[in-house]
Amino acid sequence: MIDIAYLMNLCGQYELPLTQEQAEKLDVYAGLLVEWNQKMNLTAITEPKAIVEKHFLDSLLLLKAAELPENTSLIDVGTGAGFPSVPVGILRGDLNLTLLDSLNKRLTFLEAVCSQVGVKARRVHARAEEAARKPEFREQYEVATARAVANLPVLCEYCLPYVKVGGRFIALKGAEAEQETQAAKKAISLLGARLQEVKAFTLPDGGRRGIVVIEKISQTPTKYPRPSGKIAKSPLV
């Protein structure tokens, strides 16, 4: 499916430690992604080289942006087709992953992927703003992450309630990361957090990526997250 040698060379260029076995698992993942995409809308990116660069490498840059201690608990909010958490889980089998999505059919796909590539992950079918109010999820994770789900002010309200005090929210954004971070200052503060850093990366095709690392410094007020309609209508800006 994908060019494994190209994938391994690319990860080497970005100083991402990828073994042959892990590369082969990502190849299996790519094949399943394309196969299942014929039955459901998982991704617009189906060309093998683009999957390597814009899904796999893009997801794995999370490991370049932030150090994750062994056995870190990580929730991927609005995981979709499993990015960034499943590629990260393939490289880091020690992580305690939770994949959350509002569409059960995506989680069915991820069940098949995780089974075939040996990634252990809890799959949760729920809306982000609803699960974040439940004690079993609220402020239970050392890291929350999300990729291409919403603008950062909105994304902070969905994700920061999951993060323990002292933990981090890591948002994978595009070229607009710095601009979105400026717009999210109020949300970050209101939700009990502070900006740690924004790390910039460039993909092989020249596409720019920004990974925003936000540190949780106090508990999120209980009124957040609000219902999704209110979040969309009146974002915290």
Stockholm file with secondary structure:
# STOCKHOLM 1.0

chainA/1-237         MIDIAYLMNLCGQYELPLTQEQAEKLDVYAGLLVEWNQKMNLTAITEPKAIVEKHFLDSLLLLKAAELPENTSLIDVGTGAGFPSVPVGILRGDLNLTLLDSLNKRLTFLEAVCSQVGVKARRVHARAEEAARKPEFREQYEVATARAVANLPVLCEYCLPYVKVGGRFIALKGAEAEQETQAAKKAISLLGARLQEVKAFTLPDGGRRGIVVIEKISQTPTKYPRPSGKIAKSPLV
#=GR chainA/1-237 SS CCCHHHHHHHHHHTTCCCCHHHHHHHHHHHHHHHHHHTTSCCCSCCSHHHIIIIIIIHHHTHHHHSCCCTTCEEEEETCTTTTTHHHHHHHCTTSEEEEEESCHHHHHHHHHHHHHHTCCEEEEESCHHHHTTSTTTTTCEEEEEEESSSCHHHHHHHHGGGEEEEEEEEEEECTTHHHHHHHTHHHHHHTTEEEEEEEEEECTTSCEEEEEEEEECSCCCTTCSCCHHHHHHSCCC
#=GC SS_cons         CCCHHHHHHHHHHTTCCCCHHHHHHHHHHHHHHHHHHTTSCCCSCCSHHHIIIIIIIHHHTHHHHSCCCTTCEEEEETCTTTTTHHHHHHHCTTSEEEEEESCHHHHHHHHHHHHHHTCCEEEEESCHHHHTTSTTTTTCEEEEEEESSSCHHHHHHHHGGGEEEEEEEEEEECTTHHHHHHHTHHHHHHTTEEEEEEEEEECTTSCEEEEEEEEECSCCCTTCSCCHHHHHHSCCC
//
